[in-house]
Amino acid sequence: MDETLNLKEVKAKKFEKLEEHIGIKFEHKEYLVQAFVHRSFLNEHKDFPLHHNERLEFLGDAVLELVTTDFLFNNYANPEGELTNWRAALVNAKMLSSVAHEINFEKYLFLSHGESKDAGTKAREYILANAMEALIGAIYLDKGYIMAQQFIARWILTKLDFVLENGLYMDAKSRFQESAQEIVNVTPTYKVLEEEGPDHAKEFEIGIYLDKELIAKGKGTSKQEAQTDAAENALKKKKWKGPSIKILKRNPDDPLY
């Protein structure tokens, strides 16, 4: 699709810089471009020759899960439940969007005028995470499984040590609760400190306590979201990383169990 690559809006993105950065030169450049096309862009550019990235995202999600599962299964002998949690921490939207920022994805996105104004929002973070999965799908289509595996290993699997060191395989509320019980033998409690806004747009402020001591506050558009924010802030304040876990390395000649 040479006509796609010659479009003014595509040339302006300078995708060759992205290829250089990730160390992959695409044979089918349109796969690379399509990985960054959000459906909102097509609402305003109906004659754009490429489709949105959602089918590539679907493919990339499956490739990412398989590569991550294969890596964890072959390198660690921990129980299935623990490996499942580690995998979830590596492939969730928060991790993928952080890697997308690391690679500087945002400047390559094709977004509607409205969506382009939403930098820094949760919606943008999800768009970035989805684009990461779509790029993995595009790499798999263009270069095959091995190249997709190498990309995932370089940019995502290298984050496992950070995940394990900081207990990110657990949600913040569970991490703080287990840390509190292990370190000070107290179960944390939550209390709504403030609630404002109409029913369709509530904003909550919640405090997290150990006994009667307020440790931190959190905000969110739901009580669950505010509690999670409070727990994350409490973990930072206490400098707790979560309960200790035994990491069991696996050698190639070890039994499967």
CORQUIHU-V588243 format. One record per pair of residues at least 4 apart in sequence whose C-alpha atoms are under 8 Angstrom apart, sorted by the first residue. I is the first residue (numbers start at 0). J is the second residue. D is the distance in whole Angstrom. If there is no record, write none. Layout:
BEGIN
I,J,D / I,J,D
END
This chain:
BEGIN
0,4,7 / 0,29,6 / 1,5,6 / 2,6,6 / 3,9,7 / 3,29,7 / 3,48,6 / 3,49,8 / 4,9,6 / 4,10,6 / 4,28,7 / 4,29,7 / 5,9,7 / 5,10,6 / 6,10,6 / 7,11,6 / 8,12,7 / 9,13,7 / 9,14,8 / 9,32,8 / 10,14,8 / 12,106,7 / 12,107,6 / 13,17,7 / 14,18,6 / 14,32,8 / 14,107,7 / 15,19,6 / 16,20,6 / 17,21,6 / 18,22,6 / 18,23,5 / 18,24,5 / 18,25,7 / 19,23,7 / 19,24,7 / 20,102,8 / 21,102,8 / 21,150,8 / 25,31,7 / 25,138,8 / 25,141,7 / 25,142,8 / 26,141,6 / 27,31,7 / 27,141,6 / 28,32,6 / 29,33,6 / 29,49,8 / 30,34,6 / 30,137,5 / 30,138,8 / 30,140,8 / 30,141,7 / 31,35,7 / 31,134,7 / 31,137,6 / 31,138,8 / 32,36,7 / 33,49,6 / 33,50,7 / 33,51,6 / 33,52,6 / 34,51,8 / 34,52,5 / 34,55,7 / 34,56,8 / 34,130,6 / 34,133,5 / 34,134,5 / 34,136,8 / 34,137,7 / 35,51,8 / 35,52,6 / 35,107,6 / 35,108,5 / 35,109,6 / 35,130,6 / 35,133,8 / 35,134,8 / 36,40,7 / 36,41,8 / 36,49,8 / 36,50,7 / 36,51,5 / 36,52,5 / 36,108,6 / 36,109,5 / 36,110,7 / 37,41,7 / 37,51,5 / 37,52,6 / 37,53,8 / 37,108,7 / 37,109,6 / 37,110,6 / 37,111,8 / 37,126,8 / 38,42,7 / 38,50,8 / 38,51,5 / 38,52,7 / 38,110,8 / 39,43,7 / 39,110,6 / 39,111,5 / 39,114,7 / 40,44,6 / 40,109,6 / 40,110,5 / 40,111,4 / 40,112,8 / 41,45,5 / 41,46,8 / 41,47,7 / 41,50,8 / 41,51,7 / 41,111,8 / 42,111,7 / 43,111,6 / 52,56,6 / 52,130,7 / 52,133,6 / 53,57,6 / 53,129,8 / 53,133,7 / 54,58,6 / 54,133,8 / 55,59,6 / 55,132,7 / 55,133,4 / 55,134,7 / 55,135,8 / 55,136,5 / 55,137,6 / 56,60,6 / 56,129,6 / 56,130,7 / 56,131,8 / 56,132,5 / 56,133,4 / 56,134,7 / 56,135,8 / 56,136,6 / 57,61,7 / 57,132,8 / 57,133,7 / 57,136,8 / 58,62,6 / 58,132,8 / 58,133,7 / 58,135,8 / 58,136,5 / 59,63,6 / 59,132,5 / 59,133,5 / 59,134,7 / 59,135,5 / 59,136,4 / 59,137,7 / 59,139,8 / 60,64,6 / 60,132,5 / 60,133,8 / 60,135,8 / 60,136,7 / 61,65,6 / 62,66,6 / 62,135,7 / 62,136,7 / 62,139,8 / 62,144,8 / 62,147,8 / 63,67,6 / 63,90,7 / 63,132,7 / 63,135,7 / 63,151,7 / 64,68,6 / 64,86,8 / 64,90,7 / 65,69,6 / 66,70,6 / 66,148,6 / 66,151,8 / 67,71,6 / 67,86,7 / 67,89,8 / 67,151,8 / 67,156,7 / 68,72,6 / 68,86,7 / 69,73,6 / 70,74,6 / 71,75,6 / 71,82,7 / 71,86,8 / 72,76,7 / 72,82,8 / 73,249,7 / 73,250,8 / 73,251,7 / 74,248,6 / 74,249,5 / 74,250,7 / 74,251,8 / 75,246,7 / 75,247,6 / 75,248,4 / 75,249,5 / 76,247,5 / 76,248,6 / 76,249,5 / 77,81,6 / 77,82,6 / 77,246,7 / 77,247,6 / 77,248,8 / 78,82,6 / 79,83,6 / 80,84,6 / 81,85,6 / 82,86,6 / 83,87,6 / 84,88,6 / 84,168,5 / 84,169,7 / 85,89,6 / 85,159,8 / 85,162,8 / 85,163,8 / 85,168,5 / 86,90,6 / 86,168,8 / 87,91,6 / 87,168,7 / 88,94,7 / 88,162,7 / 88,167,6 / 88,168,5 / 88,169,8 / 89,94,6 / 89,95,8 / 89,155,7 / 89,156,7 / 89,158,7 / 89,159,7 / 89,162,8 / 90,94,6 / 90,95,6 / 90,155,8 / 91,95,6 / 92,96,6 / 92,124,8 / 92,125,6 / 92,128,5 / 92,129,8 / 93,97,6 / 93,124,7 / 93,128,7 / 94,98,6 / 94,128,8 / 95,99,6 / 95,127,7 / 95,128,5 / 95,131,6 / 95,132,8 / 95,155,8 / 96,100,6 / 96,124,6 / 96,125,7 / 96,127,5 / 96,128,4 / 96,131,7 / 97,101,6 / 98,102,6 / 98,154,7 / 98,155,7 / 99,103,6 / 99,104,5 / 99,105,8 / 99,127,6 / 99,128,7 / 99,131,6 / 100,104,6 / 100,105,7 / 100,127,8 / 104,108,7 / 104,127,7 / 105,127,7 / 110,114,6 / 110,115,6 / 111,115,6 / 112,116,7 / 113,117,7 / 114,123,8 / 117,122,7 / 117,123,6 / 118,123,6 / 119,123,6 / 119,124,7 / 120,124,6 / 121,125,6 / 122,126,6 / 123,127,6 / 124,128,6 / 125,129,6 / 126,130,6 / 127,131,6 / 128,132,7 / 129,133,6 / 130,134,6 / 131,135,6 / 132,136,6 / 133,137,6 / 134,138,6 / 135,139,6 / 135,147,6 / 135,150,8 / 135,151,8 / 136,140,6 / 136,147,8 / 137,141,6 / 138,142,5 / 138,143,7 / 138,146,7 / 138,147,6 / 139,143,4 / 139,144,5 / 139,146,7 / 139,147,5 / 142,146,6 / 142,147,7 / 143,147,6 / 144,148,6 / 145,149,6 / 146,150,6 / 147,151,6 / 148,152,6 / 149,153,6 / 150,154,6 / 151,155,5 / 151,156,6 / 152,156,5 / 152,157,6 / 153,157,6 / 154,158,8 / 155,159,8 / 158,162,6 / 159,163,6 / 160,164,6 / 161,165,6 / 162,166,6 / 162,167,5 / 162,168,6 / 163,167,6 / 163,168,7 / 164,240,7 / 165,240,5 / 165,241,7 / 166,174,7 / 166,240,6 / 166,241,5 / 166,242,7 / 167,171,8 / 169,173,6 / 169,174,6 / 170,174,6 / 170,227,8 / 171,175,6 / 171,227,6 / 171,230,6 / 171,231,6 / 171,234,8 / 172,176,6 / 172,226,7 / 172,227,6 / 172,230,5 / 172,231,8 / 173,177,6 / 174,178,6 / 174,240,7 / 174,241,5 / 174,242,7 / 175,179,6 / 175,187,8 / 175,230,6 / 175,231,8 / 175,233,7 / 175,234,6 / 175,239,8 / 175,241,6 / 176,180,6 / 176,186,6 / 176,187,6 / 177,181,6 / 177,241,7 / 177,242,6 / 178,182,6 / 178,239,7 / 178,240,8 / 178,241,5 / 178,242,5 / 179,183,5 / 179,184,6 / 179,185,6 / 179,186,6 / 179,187,7 / 180,184,4 / 180,185,5 / 180,186,6 / 181,242,7 / 185,209,6 / 185,210,7 / 186,209,7 / 186,210,8 / 187,207,7 / 187,208,5 / 187,209,5 / 187,210,7 / 188,207,6 / 188,208,5 / 188,209,7 / 188,210,8 / 189,205,7 / 189,206,6 / 189,207,5 / 189,208,6 / 189,226,7 / 190,205,6 / 190,206,5 / 190,207,7 / 190,208,8 / 191,203,7 / 191,204,6 / 191,205,4 / 191,206,6 / 191,222,8 / 192,203,8 / 192,204,5 / 192,205,5 / 192,206,6 / 193,203,6 / 193,204,5 / 193,205,7 / 194,201,7 / 194,202,6 / 194,203,5 / 194,204,6 / 195,201,6 / 195,202,5 / 195,203,7 / 196,200,6 / 196,201,5 / 196,202,6 / 197,201,6 / 200,220,7 / 201,220,6 / 201,221,7 / 202,218,7 / 202,219,6 / 202,220,5 / 202,221,7 / 203,218,6 / 203,219,5 / 203,220,6 / 203,221,6 / 203,222,6 / 203,225,6 / 204,216,7 / 204,217,6 / 204,218,5 / 204,219,7 / 204,225,6 / 205,216,6 / 205,217,5 / 205,218,6 / 205,222,7 / 205,225,6 / 205,226,6 / 205,229,7 / 206,213,6 / 206,214,7 / 206,215,6 / 206,216,4 / 206,217,6 / 206,226,8 / 206,229,6 / 207,213,6 / 207,214,6 / 207,215,6 / 207,216,6 / 207,226,7 / 207,229,6 / 207,230,7 / 207,233,7 / 208,212,5 / 208,213,5 / 208,214,5 / 208,215,8 / 209,213,7 / 209,214,7 / 214,233,6 / 214,236,8 / 215,229,6 / 215,230,7 / 215,232,6 / 215,233,5 / 215,236,8 / 216,228,8 / 216,229,5 / 216,232,7 / 216,233,8 / 217,225,5 / 217,226,6 / 217,227,7 / 217,228,5 / 217,229,4 / 217,230,8 / 217,232,7 / 218,224,7 / 218,225,4 / 218,226,8 / 218,228,6 / 218,229,7 / 219,223,8 / 219,224,5 / 219,225,4 / 219,226,8 / 219,228,7 / 220,224,7 / 220,225,7 / 221,225,6 / 222,226,6 / 223,227,6 / 224,228,6 / 225,229,6 / 226,230,6 / 227,231,6 / 228,232,6 / 229,233,6 / 230,234,6 / 231,235,6 / 232,236,6 / 233,237,6 / 234,238,6 / 234,239,5 / 234,240,7 / 235,239,7 / 249,253,6
END
